[in-house]
């Protein structure tokens, strides 16, 4: 799935790892699902978490990405 996302979206996940190398595996998995264009509800089913928890995790991850070296990569932020 990760390779398909990178192929279709200009190595977006590679850039994400470069910008935020200390990303937790669970947050990276969330980013992969979001970059695939899956809905929050679908992601919640895949992760076994409530929709509310997924919304909160997305929000926190987006905030951390913005804070890390002033991320201004619109493609990366657009997956959230």
C-alpha positions as CSV (number, residue, x, y, z in Angstrom):
1,X,0.0,0.0,0.0
2,X,2.8,2.3,0.9
3,X,4.6,1.9,-2.4
4,X,1.3,2.5,-4.3
5,X,0.7,5.7,-2.4
6,X,4.3,6.9,-3.1
7,X,4.0,6.0,-6.8
8,X,0.7,7.9,-7.2
9,X,1.4,10.9,-5.0
10,X,4.9,11.8,-5.8
11,X,6.7,10.0,-3.0
12,X,4.6,11.8,-0.4
13,X,5.4,9.2,2.3
14,X,9.1,9.4,1.6
15,X,8.9,13.2,2.1
16,X,6.9,12.7,5.3
17,X,9.7,10.4,6.7
18,X,12.3,12.9,5.7
19,X,10.5,15.8,7.4
20,X,9.5,13.8,10.5
21,X,12.0,10.9,10.9
22,X,10.9,10.2,14.5
23,X,7.2,9.5,13.5
24,X,5.7,6.7,15.6
25,X,4.8,3.5,13.6
26,X,1.1,3.9,14.5
27,X,1.1,7.6,13.3
28,X,2.8,6.6,10.1
29,X,0.2,3.9,9.5
30,X,-2.5,6.5,10.0
31,X,-0.8,8.8,7.5
32,X,-0.6,5.9,5.0
33,X,-4.3,5.2,5.3
34,X,-5.1,8.9,5.0
35,X,-2.8,9.4,2.0
36,X,-4.8,6.5,0.3
37,X,-7.8,8.7,0.5
38,X,-9.7,6.4,3.0
39,X,-12.4,8.0,5.0
40,X,-12.0,8.5,8.7
41,X,-14.7,6.0,9.3
42,X,-12.9,3.4,7.2
43,X,-9.6,4.1,9.0
44,X,-11.3,3.7,12.3
45,X,-12.5,0.2,11.3
46,X,-9.0,-0.8,10.0
47,X,-7.3,0.4,13.2
48,X,-10.0,-0.8,15.6
49,X,-10.5,2.6,17.1
50,X,-13.5,4.9,17.4
51,X,-14.0,7.6,14.7
52,X,-13.5,10.2,17.4
53,X,-10.1,8.8,18.3
54,X,-9.0,8.8,14.7
55,X,-10.1,12.5,14.3
56,X,-8.1,13.4,17.4
57,X,-5.0,11.4,16.2
58,X,-5.2,13.1,12.8
59,X,-5.4,16.5,14.4
60,X,-2.5,15.9,16.7
61,X,-0.3,14.5,13.9
62,X,-1.1,17.4,11.7
63,X,-0.2,19.8,14.5
64,X,3.1,18.0,15.1
65,X,4.0,18.1,11.4
66,X,3.3,21.8,11.2
67,X,5.5,22.4,14.3
68,X,8.4,20.3,13.0
69,X,10.6,22.7,11.1
70,X,7.7,24.7,9.9
71,X,6.4,22.1,7.5
72,X,4.8,24.0,4.6
73,X,4.6,21.1,2.2
74,X,1.0,21.5,1.1
75,X,0.9,17.9,-0.3
76,X,1.7,16.4,3.1
77,X,-0.7,18.5,5.0
78,X,-3.4,17.9,2.5
79,X,-3.7,14.2,3.4
80,X,-5.1,15.3,6.7
